[in-house]
Amino acid sequence: PFESYAIADFVEKFVALHMRSDIHTVTMDGEFGSFTLDFKAEGDSKITTGENGNIKDNRLALLNGKQLEGKTFTDFYELLAGLTFDEITQHSEKSGEPAVKLTYTLLDGQEQTTAFYPYNDNFYCVGMEGEYDMLVSRQSVKQIADRAADLSK
């Protein structure tokens, strides 16, 4: 039964997945707009570890400088962190500048940038190491940028 499976059936489908407590900043720049999501620790708003070892991130979430509250933040972050690829295809040639860049800056200073190149009218091509590329829905990326713009008003 595994003969008909593609590599996408065996790997996690998230484009970039990080725990909130590992992140300092997330930025997206591209054809649908830009945003910066910052996490700030002020007063008691910090990352804490409970007696049972669970990490709780109490930092303030700022989207383009505007503080997001509870469910509003959770809904946005789930949309961002839940960005997945739809298919894996053979490695394709990418030229020019990417249409969108998504950058996670971690607390330890490391940066992880994902570049989205136009593939066709419906998908971006995101390069992977080796011979494959992930295809990500342009609509999914647009939805994140649109939501950020709405929340920043």
Secondary structure, DSSP 8 states (H G I E B T S, - for coil): -GGG--GGGTS--BSS---GGGEEEEEEEETT--EEEEEE-BTTBSEEE-TTS-EEE--EEEETTEEE-HHHHHHHHHHHHT-B-SEEEE-----SS-SEEEEEEETTS-EEEEEEEE-SSSEEEEE-SSSEEEEEEHHHHHHHHHHHHHHH-
